[in-house]
Amino acid sequence: MANIAKRPDGRWRARYRDSAGREHSRHFKRKVDAQRWLDEVTTAVTTGMYVDPGRSRITVGEWSGRWLKTKVDLKPSTRARYEGLLRVNVLPRWGEIRLADVTHEGVAAWIADLTASGLSAATVRQAHRVLSLTFSLAVRDGRLARNPADHIPLPRAAKHEKVFLTVDQVEQLADAAGEYRLVILFLAYTGLRFGELSALRVRRLDLMRGRTEIVEAVAEVGGRAVFSTPKSHQVRSVPIPRFLVDELAQHVAGQNPDDFVFTSPRGGLLRLQNFRHTVFDRAAHTTGLDRFTPHGLRHTAASLAITSGADVKVVQEMLGHASATMTLDLYGHLYGDRLDEVADRMDALRTAHGLSADFLRTEPQLIMFPELDRDAAAQ
């Protein structure tokens, strides 16, 4: 129900009731403007884009807090990162702004300002993602008709070239790591993330089968170690090469099932920053790999697996990627190097079945079919 009435002061009041029976009204100097507003409301209701104005008066700051509480599936490290992005990059600009007052142009200008301030493209993109996610919930909750952060031009994140170590380079790096030689080899030949390696317990090793079960990972959040499921909550079984099985058997001999497989020098949790500072960076420098990082060993594991003949599905499962598409995006170019190898193997397979190129070059022979000749003569 909607109507327009002239007020004693000469202004025009347009009003309507929503589906819940609540009345909404606005005042205009001209009747035509009042009618236009009612027409817009009617169109929004008809197309399903109607939003109760009262529900979009909440500020972005308050709404982002509600949004974060709904994210019960976040890992602790991800939640901490979202909180930091909100506190440092999002709320200083949008905290006091009502949802109803956020515009597409305003978000685009904010992204431009962040980029001009010198923030990395990756940080700008992450800040935009957090803001966009809060608006997506507002749309689903009927507080916004559309997401004003959609289709915003974003800076391109620089792609860092991945470094894949050779088998010899892995050995040199491992030898330079001294007592942590086995840690380097384990990362390079299994592809575990460092947080997965740190959380790995002896009972998760099945050395008879040459497997390790990855069910837990550790991350540092606010200076404390937080244990949770692996990234993307992917629990998986990872193969262990035979030479590592033998070394691991000696390494864990006499340990309790709940002990960590790899520990700090004092026996506690092996933390990434301490490991880099005291062991890894020094070993990398010694072997001429100054910019190489522990995560580079994960890339190396993928490269070594592909070189050994592993297909994309095997590499995906080994690394715990959410999909084979993600694996191909990261390492698809490594499969291109094996095209000639595939052709050679198919050629060898054909030869093994007694066929060769000479068979294709034999002279054609005319084969006669008497039945066909008799039929032709009868006609």
Buried (B, 14 or more C-beta within 10 A) or exposed (E): EBEBEEEEEEBBBBBBEBEEEEEBBBEBEEBEBBBEBBEEBEEEBEEEEBBBEEBBEBBBBEBBEEBBEEEEEBBBBBBBBBBBBBEEBBBEBBBEBBBBBBEBEBBBEBBBEBBEEEBEBEBBBBBBEBBBBBBBBBBEBEBBBEBBBEEBEBBEEEEEEBBBBEEEBBBBBBBBBEEBBBBBBBBBBBBBBBBBBBBBBBBBBEBEEBBBBBBBBBBBBEEEBBEBEBBEEBEBBBBBBEEBBEBBEEBBEEBEEEBBBBEBEEEEBBBBEBBBEEBBBBBBEBBEBEEBBBEBBBBBBBBBBBBEEBEBEBBBBBBBBEEBEEBBEBBEEBBEEBEEEEEEEEEEEEEEEEEEEEEEEEEEEEEEEEEEEEEEEEE
